Amino acid sequence: MRKFAWLPTRVSSGKIVWLNYYYLYKTLYDSSTGRPPLNSLYFVYSETAKEKTIRLLKESVRYNRNVWNDPALTEKDTVC
């Protein structure tokens, strides 16, 4: 959820955002462990626009596989 910080607001990374947009997320499980939260229904974290861009770029590199460097391909195989 995109929000505007009218007052100084601290995001999850510890940075303070003021008079800028920041993003607030609620997730049902911890992405690193796969476990649900113990004390509430969801985890809440926030990030700046730059942090969101960097996170999306890192995720795209992780999930987009480069088929040209795939060892399963041989010289006879072609990629369409």
Secondary structure by P-SEA (a helix, b strand, c coil): cccccccccccccccccccbbbbbbbbccccccccccccccbbbbbbcaaaaaaaaaaaaaacccccccccccccccccc
